[in-house]
Amino acid sequence: MAQATAPPRPMPRPSGGTSAAEPPPRRRRSQAVAGHVFLAPWLIGAVVLTLGPMLISLYLSFTDYDLFSRPHWVGLANYRYMFEDDKFLTSAKVTLKFVLIGGPLKLAAALGVALLLNRARPGVGLYRAAFYAPSLLGASVSVALVWRSLFATGGLTDRTTSFFGWHVGGLTDNPDYAMYPLVLLTVWQFGAPMVIFLAGLKQIPKELYESAALDGAGRLRTFFSITLPMLSPVLFFNLVMEIIHSFQSFTSAFVISGGTGGPSNSTLFYSLYLYQQAFTNFHMGYAAAMAWLLLAVIAVVTYAAFRSARLWVFYGQDDA
């Protein structure tokens, strides 16, 4: 009979109690301390500059506070007064109109130019830089001042329309048209979403277009059957970012209207009215309540966008 062999005996562990691959406890503690030291500036900034002011503003939203006296607790009075304030309701309507008009037009312009610049052609890099350049300026005061001079009474737009017999005066001085220069300004700065669309277009497999061409699909059918579905995640990202940005628009309306939201409150954006309540009327508690309501509205709209994404955003594979 064959004699059974005993299994090999395990090697003894090192006397230190830790494996050779693990650093000693002192070194692990020093690494943890070093990590916390490098994170400390960000943590302090997040608490002091972000979390702390947010909590203070949340408290102030339940008070009557004017910057010069102690806050007086009023509970939900600020939130109830919003729906009795005619200018608040007007600012909400103006902002919603701007979001619904300016956002889609900006994304449409960005996608259209991205499709044109996606093909390799001489000087395409120069064209991409030129179209992106307005986004580098952002919503700056200088750009808004130039825009106001273009569309004010006696400006270039007024003189041009008068030359063709359309005497409407300055668009920024007419309540019926004052919103449109602001919409045009935000559409003009479509460079950032354009670059993101370009990156998304580069990721679409060329084999899909070759198969569509073999099947005889035209450009319009190819766009709606291949380009748009494959680009839907990028479109969704740009849509969410543009919604948030549009709700927070302030500088252009402030500069073009001179801080009044005029004429006839036609450019009274929500953020501009919030600014007026806080730093013109010194109703800091009411302004804080408006800020928190804006945050809640943006959160709800963003959540709705994420819920709807299940119906139209295509990620290239079936969801589990």
C-alpha positions in Angstrom: 0.0 0.0 0.0 1.2 3.5 -0.7 2.2 5.4 2.3 0.3 8.8 2.8 2.4 11.8 3.0 1.8 14.5 5.6 0.8 17.9 4.3 3.4 20.6 4.3 3.7 22.6 7.5 2.8 26.4 7.2 5.6 28.9 7.3 5.8 30.8 10.5 4.5 34.5 10.4 6.9 37.3 11.0 7.4 38.2 14.7 6.1 41.8 14.2 2.4 40.6 13.7 2.0 42.3 10.3 2.6 40.9 6.8 5.7 42.1 4.9 3.5 43.9 2.3 1.8 46.1 4.9 3.6 49.2 6.2 4.2 49.4 10.0 1.5 51.1 12.1 3.6 54.2 12.7 4.0 54.7 8.9 0.3 54.2 8.3 -0.5 56.9 10.9 1.9 59.3 9.4 0.3 58.7 5.9 -3.1 59.3 7.3 -2.0 62.5 9.0 -0.4 63.7 5.8 -3.6 63.0 3.9 -5.7 65.0 6.4 -3.3 67.9 6.3 -3.6 68.1 2.5 -7.3 67.8 2.7 -7.6 70.4 5.5 -7.7 73.6 3.3 -10.5 72.1 1.2 -12.5 70.9 4.2 -12.1 74.3 6.0 -13.2 76.1 2.8 -16.2 73.8 2.3 -17.3 74.3 5.9 -16.5 78.1 6.3 -17.4 79.3 2.8 -20.2 76.8 1.7 -21.8 74.8 4.4 -21.7 77.5 7.1 -23.3 80.2 5.0 -25.9 77.8 3.7 -27.0 76.9 7.2 -27.0 80.6 8.2 -29.1 81.5 5.2 -31.5 78.7 6.0 -32.0 80.2 9.5 -32.3 83.7 8.1 -35.1 82.5 5.7 -37.3 82.1 8.8 -36.5 85.5 10.2 -37.2 89.2 9.5 -33.6 90.5 9.1 -32.4 93.8 7.6 -28.6 93.7 8.2 -28.8 96.4 10.8 -30.8 94.7 13.6 -31.0 91.3 15.2 -32.9 88.7 13.2 -36.5 88.3 14.4 -38.1 84.8 14.0 -41.2 84.9 11.8 -41.5 81.2 10.9 -42.9 80.6 7.4 -44.1 84.2 6.9 -41.4 84.9 4.2 -42.4 81.8 2.2 -46.1 82.6 2.5 -45.6 86.2 1.4 -43.9 85.1 -1.8 -47.2 84.0 -3.3 -48.8 87.3 -2.4 -45.9 89.4 -3.9 -46.8 90.4 -7.5 -43.2 91.2 -8.4 -42.1 87.8 -7.1 -44.7 86.1 -9.4 -43.6 88.3 -12.3 -40.0 87.4 -11.8 -40.8 83.7 -11.7 -42.7 84.0 -15.0 -39.9 86.0 -16.7 -37.3 83.5 -15.6 -39.4 80.5 -16.7 -39.9 82.2 -20.1 -36.1 82.7 -20.4 -35.4 79.1 -19.4 -37.9 77.7 -21.9 -36.8 79.9 -24.8 -33.1 80.5 -24.3 -32.0 77.0 -23.2 -33.4 75.0 -26.1 -32.2 77.6 -28.7 -28.7 77.6 -27.2 -28.5 73.8 -27.3 -29.8 73.8 -30.8 -27.2 76.3 -32.0 -24.5 74.4 -30.2 -25.5 71.1 -31.8 -25.9 72.6 -35.2 -22.5 74.2 -35.2 -20.9 71.0 -33.7 -22.3 69.0 -36.7 -20.8 71.5 -39.1 -17.4 71.5 -37.4 -17.2 67.7 -36.9 -15.9 67.0 -40.4 -12.2 67.4 -41.2 -11.6 70.4 -43.4 -8.9 73.1 -43.8 -9.0 75.6 -40.9 -11.5 73.7 -38.8 -9.4 74.3 -35.7 -9.6 78.0 -36.2 -13.3 77.9 -36.7 -13.8 75.9 -33.5 -11.7 78.4 -31.5 -13.7 81.3 -33.0 -17.0 79.8 -32.1 -15.8 78.9 -28.6 -14.3 82.3 -27.9 -17.6 84.0 -26.7 -18.0 81.4 -24.0 -14.6 82.5 -22.6 -16.0 85.9 -21.9 -18.9 84.4 -19.9 -21.6 86.6 -18.5 -19.3 89.5 -17.9 -20.2 93.1 -17.3 -18.3 94.3 -20.3 -20.2 92.0 -22.7 -23.5 93.1 -21.2 -22.5 96.7 -21.7 -21.7 96.2 -25.3 -25.0 94.3 -25.8 -26.9 97.1 -24.2 -25.3 99.7 -26.5 -26.2 97.5 -29.5 -29.9 97.1 -28.7 -30.6 100.4 -27.0 -32.4 103.3 -28.6 -30.1 104.9 -31.2 -27.9 101.8 -31.2 -26.8 99.7 -34.2 -29.9 97.5 -34.1 -32.2 100.5 -33.9 -30.5 102.3 -36.8 -30.5 99.1 -38.9 -34.2 98.3 -38.4 -35.1 102.0 -39.0 -33.2 101.8 -42.3 -35.5 99.0 -43.4 -38.7 100.8 -42.2 -39.2 99.0 -39.0 -39.4 101.7 -36.3 -39.5 99.9 -33.0 -36.9 101.9 -31.1 -34.4 100.2 -28.9 -35.3 96.6 -28.2 -34.1 96.9 -24.6 -36.4 99.9 -24.1 -39.5 98.1 -25.4 -41.3 95.7 -22.9 -42.5 93.5 -25.8 -38.9 92.9 -27.1 -36.6 93.5 -24.1 -36.3 89.7 -23.4 -35.0 88.8 -26.8 -31.6 90.6 -26.6 -31.0 88.6 -23.4 -32.0 85.3 -25.2 -29.7 86.2 -28.1 -26.9 86.9 -25.7 -27.1 83.5 -24.0 -27.5 81.8 -27.4 -24.4 83.6 -28.7 -22.3 82.0 -25.9 -22.9 78.4 -27.0 -19.2 77.5 -27.2 -19.1 75.3 -24.1 -21.9 72.9 -25.0 -20.6 72.9 -28.6 -17.3 71.5 -27.5 -19.1 68.8 -25.4 -21.2 67.9 -28.4 -18.1 67.7 -30.6 -16.5 65.3 -28.1 -19.7 63.2 -28.1 -19.8 63.1 -31.9 -16.2 61.8 -32.0 -17.3 58.8 -29.9 -20.0 57.6 -32.3 -18.7 54.5 -34.2 -18.3 55.2 -38.0 -19.5 51.7 -38.7 -23.1 52.8 -37.9 -23.0 55.5 -40.5 -21.5 53.1 -43.1 -24.3 50.6 -42.4 -26.9 53.4 -42.7 -25.4 54.5 -46.0 -25.5 50.9 -47.4 -29.2 50.7 -46.4 -29.9 53.9 -48.3 -30.7 56.1 -45.3 -30.6 59.8 -46.0 -29.0 62.5 -43.8 -32.2 63.4 -42.0 -32.9 59.7 -41.2 -29.3 59.1 -40.2 -29.4 62.1 -37.8 -32.6 61.0 -36.0 -31.8 57.2 -36.1 -28.1 57.3 -35.3 -26.6 60.6 -34.4 -29.3 61.8 -32.0 -29.8 58.5 -30.0 -26.0 58.0 -29.7 -25.6 61.6 -28.6 -28.4 61.6 -26.1 -26.2 61.2 -23.0 -24.2 64.3 -24.0 -27.5 66.1 -24.8 -28.8 65.2 -21.4 -25.7 66.5 -19.7 -25.9 69.8 -21.6 -29.6 70.1 -20.9 -29.2 69.7 -17.2 -26.3 72.2 -17.0 -28.2 74.7 -19.2 -31.3 74.5 -17.0 -29.3 75.2 -13.9 -27.4 78.1 -15.6 -30.6 79.6 -17.0 -32.4 79.7 -13.6 -29.4 81.5 -12.1 -28.9 84.1 -14.8 -28.2 87.5 -13.3 -25.4 89.7 -14.8 -26.9 90.3 -18.3 -30.3 91.3 -16.9 -28.8 93.5 -14.2 -26.5 95.4 -16.6 -28.9 95.7 -19.6 -31.8 96.9 -17.4 -29.6 99.1 -15.1 -30.5 96.9 -12.1 -34.2 97.7 -12.4 -35.5 94.7 -14.4 -37.2 97.1 -16.7 -38.9 98.2 -18.8 -42.1 97.3 -17.0 -40.4 94.3 -15.2 -40.0 92.5 -18.6 -36.4 91.6 -17.7 -36.9 91.1 -14.0 -35.2 87.8 -13.5 -35.7 85.8 -10.3 -32.1 86.3 -9.3 -32.3 90.0 -10.0 -35.4 90.4 -7.8 -33.6 88.4 -5.1 -30.7 90.9 -5.3 -33.1 93.8 -5.1 -34.7 92.4 -2.0 -31.4 91.7 -0.3 -29.2 94.7 -1.1 -31.7 97.4 -2.2 -34.6 96.9 0.2 -32.5 95.1 2.8 -35.1 92.4 3.2 -32.3 89.8 3.9 -34.6 87.2 5.4 -37.0 87.4 2.5 -34.1 87.1 0.0 -32.8 84.1 1.9 -36.2 82.4 1.6 -36.2 83.2 -2.2 -32.8 81.6 -2.5 -33.9 78.4 -0.8 -37.0 78.2 -2.9 -34.9 78.6 -6.1 -32.6 75.8 -4.9 -35.7 73.6 -4.3 -37.1 74.4 -7.8 -33.8 73.6 -9.5 -33.5 70.3 -7.5 -37.1 69.3 -8.5 -36.5 70.2 -12.2 -33.2 68.3 -12.2 -34.8 65.3 -10.6 -37.6 65.3 -13.2 -35.0 65.5 -16.0 -33.2 62.5 -14.5 -36.4 60.6 -14.3 -37.3 61.4 -17.9 -33.9 60.3 -19.1 -35.0 56.7 -18.8 -37.3 57.3 -21.7 -35.0 59.0 -24.2 -31.3 58.7 -23.2 -29.6 55.8 -24.9 -26.4 54.5 -23.3 -25.6 51.7 -25.8 -26.8 48.8 -23.7 -30.0 47.7 -22.1 -30.7 48.8 -18.6 -30.6 46.0 -16.0 
